[in-house]
Amino acid sequence: QVHLVESGGGSVQSGGSLRLSCAVSGGSAGSRCMAWFRQAPGQERREISRITRFDVIVEPPKGRFAISRDNAKNTLNLLMTNLEPADTAMYYCAAGPPNSDCSFVVWGQGTQVTVSS
């Protein structure tokens, strides 16, 4: 069973940057569709971006966040720039089944990001 562990969260000031990582064990990150989600207090969990097993990236145009995958390190990353207080949330990575679609069936425990003004 694949296991996901996020890291890299923390507290930053508005305008700052953070780089989140999701370590994948028990399976190959490159063979799966993977994504980053976030959930702010009192709000639903929302997808930020995803990368398919064909390395197709789906993310908002001209966004402040950039998803990437390092198959050698078996990690999923999220570079977040120009952070705003509204970006404060718990950030989760998710993975789909191997060699399959983007049905996210495995989730990490999350890493907290807090942005102060």
Secondary structure, 3 states (H helix, E strand, C coil): CCEEEEECCEEEECCCCEEEEEEEECCCHHHCCEEEEEECCCCCCEEEEEECCCCCEECCCCCCEEEEEECCCCEEEEEECCCCHHHCEEEEEEECCCCCCCCCCEECCCEEEEEEC
